[in-house]
Amino acid sequence: MDPAIGCLILLGVMALLFITELIPLAVTAMGGAIICGFLNFIPDNVVFSGLSHPTVTLFAGMFVVGAAMFHTGLAHSIGVFIVKRAGKSQKNLMLCIMIVAAVLSMCLSNTGTAACLLPVVMGICAAAKMAPSRQLLPLAYAVCSGGMISLVGTPPNIIVSGALSNFGYRPFGFFEFAWVGVPLTVLTILYMYLAGRRLLPEGGEVPEKFLAELDPMQHNVPKQVIAGCILLGCIIVMCLDLQKITIEMAAVIGALVCVLTGCLTEKQAYHSIEWSTIFLFAGMMPVSHALYNTGAAELLARWILEALGTPSPLVITSLLFAVTALLTQFMSNSASAALIAPIGIVIAQKLGISPYPLLMVIAVASSCAYATPIGTPPCTLMVGPGNYRFVDYIKAGLPLILLCFAATVIIVPLVWPF
């Protein structure tokens, strides 16, 4: 069998497993990498090369730094301080919740941010005798959009940047995503504040037991200050783009200081790393290499271009957004980014255009998992507490996806010309 066809068959099987999640996502990714080695799609020394990728180190370090914000109670305190000052107005409360969530998720785990703010919001809804369904979905959407702003805010950003590096291109900078992430975050907040809130279900009142969550957790304030300074220091170093200190080194140094200062224990640091994301990324890097090495990505790109004739870059950009956004509603946003990114790069090469706008569109579309509770953990977390139905996500999320699509295809080519 032609190696390119064999690789595409393997990719199809992996896509099916990603969608159905019959086995864990990380197992699918690492298993795919191993099979690529067995079938000689890639050299043996490449099978586990993803584990030594600098991005893995960056991600692990920032997981620990972000966890220090949660373990010291700083993220919780910030949420309570700001949200409690919104009063009992649903609109004002929603606005404050979304702003806090977007800012925190910019450099912290979006899943961790959602999990941290969930009990805060539930408690305030209980005090205000307000349906949590009016606030929790906006919280999830703000967390997802805020994660688009930085390299470590959401896994798809890391994955597309790693794919560029894997194909020999310069990876995206730490805050390069902000060019599109900030406008989309503002758009998301405005949409929910002005129109999206009308599409949310009324739901019921939150149980009185959540009233206890209104009082901030008793934590060591000096440790909260230290954790905040560590995160701020990491961000400053990453923004300065110093030659002697890479962003990976900054993340690891920050993680070490978190442990040394007692912001969290060594065991807590290990537990804070989302290993499923690490292994998903590490497994898909060799698979991406196999797609390129066997010519599978080129073959798939050729089929797409033959079907479209001679498409304009705008048509290709729109198609990649539509395909990726559709996939991410039914599979992990990390998996959808990992599957589409190498195809986007090869399409760019075949058309003789820059891969950066295509990869940025793929990253954004992967994070637009708004129309189902499946594609991203923050949306999944809200199902039970908000008493949401599947259709509630479609009603509120589909218009938001369309707005993000329109904004993305306008903004991206202006920042990253074809």
Buried (B, 14 or more C-beta within 10 A) or exposed (E): EEBBEBBBEBBEBBBEBBBEEEEBBBBBBBBBBBBBBEBEBBEEEBBBBBBEBBBBBBBBBBBBBBBBBBBBBBBBBBBBEBBBEBEEEBEBBBBBBBBBBBBBBBBBBBBBBBBBBBBBBBBBBBBBEBBBBBBBBBBBBBBBBBBBBBBBBBBBBBBBBBBBBBBEBEBBBBBBBBBBBBBBBBBBBBBBBEEBBEBBBEBEEBEEEBBEBBEBEEBEEEBBEBBBEBBEBBBEBBEEEEEEEBBBBBBBBBBBBBBEBEBBEEEBBBBBBBEBBBBBBBBBBBBBBBBBBBBBBBBBBBEBBEEEEEBEBEEBBBBBBEBBBBBBBBBBBBBBBBBBBBBBBBBBBBBEBBBBBBBBBBBBBBBBBBBBBBBBBBBBBBBEBBBBEEEBBBBBBBBBBEBBBEBBBEBBBEEBEB
